[in-house]
Amino acid sequence: MTVTPEIAPSPVNDPGSVEATARRLLTELPGPRSRELEAERRRHVTDAFGITQPVFIDRALNALLVDVDGNHIIDFASGIAVTSVGAANPRVAKRAAAQLERFTHTCFMVTEYSSFVDVCRWLNENTPGDFEKRTALFSTGAEAVENAIKIARSATRRPNVLVFDEAYHGRTQLTMAMTAKENPYRLNFGPFPESVFRAPTAPAHSSPNGPAVALQGVEAILAEHGPETFAAMVIEPIQGEGGFIVHAPGFLAGLREIATCHGIVLVIDEIQAGMGRTGTLFASEHEGIAGDITLTAKALGAGLPLSAATGRAELMNAVHTGGLGGTYAGNPVACEAALAVFEILEEGTLLENAVRVEAAVRARLEPLLTLEGVSDVRGRGAMMAIEFRDNAGPRGDLAVAAAKKANAHGVLTLTCGTNSNVIRLLPPLGIEADVLDEGLAVLEASIRSVLS
Ligand SMILES: *Cc1c(COP(=O)(O)O)cnc(C)c1O
């Protein structure tokens, strides 16, 4: 007989204290005030936005979110890998606030400011690739992806784009076409832009000849449409929304070779995995490869909208003057936030801490692999996931039920994967060891309870 483990009750701290720094549940989740606000939301906001946990947040304390009912929620989401330095980082707040007082906007295409240049310099110096680079700043991840395609097409004068199974690149018209999963991202939104073709990948848990087979598949698709018609090949170094899929060793290096061989621009979409998330500044460093263009967003601006395309100078400068831009591209407040993020990553211990997160997650979750229904624990650094699958196939029901349970107990987790059968963990990189541990204990108990 299996015993359903109890989820430890949250410590009841002094309800009036803002200093308390552990999970604290004063009400059920969502609490009464969140429920009132949710009713308002339903009256005024489109239902087309999904919601993981209908709880309204008042403020953040590093890896804790404090809701409007005074509950302290352990944050394993970081706003989808955005607040890697914490959602209330004082250095980010200070630089951004000072900029808000100087000026909020000029439009970099009208008059300039040096923080824009400083962000570009840092990215040129720190993205993988031992070649001269230039950077273009934008506001959202999807915008960075779209602009990488514009640049690649302009530089190569070729139309086609190669993307991969399980890919996620955004919600705009072109990036939707590049994204693999139908529901919710593409459903009813077609027709899509043409010239986007999809190739297979080799996940780390595929067979030993997985990379060779997948690379043959890539070559076959290129051959079918003519390799000389492809401007760009776009891939995430670890696939995020698609299920935290780590590629088998050699697969990305193989793509690098194929791209070089056919003169195709290799675009590495580091929007979710980059900026320290996996314990190195960029996830492609683990594979020893460099994209011709590397994309960053999400954690780059610590929550202020900022994205970047950083690439070979000759590619980035191939576009005609005036061809790239955007009203808010490289907003000065967001640039100040990014400069704070760079300082924090360079001076602090966040990268080492991300490696410690991986060790703690593996120690806690790998023993669950003996349970029927748990099929994989994977990821790198503070980008970890647990997958649910049994002989009958993917078990999205188990992942969703376990995540829901953890959420209800004050540990905010997200699911992902084409079959929603993966729980992903994206805590702030600097999450305290005891907070991480408490969150993992709740998650483990939640998983055990849905499996028993
Ligand atoms: C989130 C994400 C995007 C899109 O970013 P937005 O800012 O939501 O437009 C693109 N690529 C990857 C890998 C992402 O995770």
The ligand as a Gaussian input file, in Angstrom:
#p B3LYP/6-31G(d) Opt

LIG

0 1
 C        9.414000      33.674000     -24.723000
 C       10.144000      33.255000     -25.926000
 C       10.056000      33.955000     -27.134000
 C        9.106000      35.133000     -27.337000
 O        9.360000      36.188000     -26.465000
 P        8.231000      37.315000     -26.237000
 O        8.924000      38.362000     -25.422000
 O        7.116000      36.636000     -25.488000
 O        7.804000      37.790000     -27.562000
 C       10.832000      33.536000     -28.201000
 N       11.659000      32.487000     -28.081000
 C       11.778000      31.777000     -26.942000
 C       12.728000      30.630000     -26.868000
 C       11.009000      32.126000     -25.824000
 O       11.092000      31.397000     -24.704000

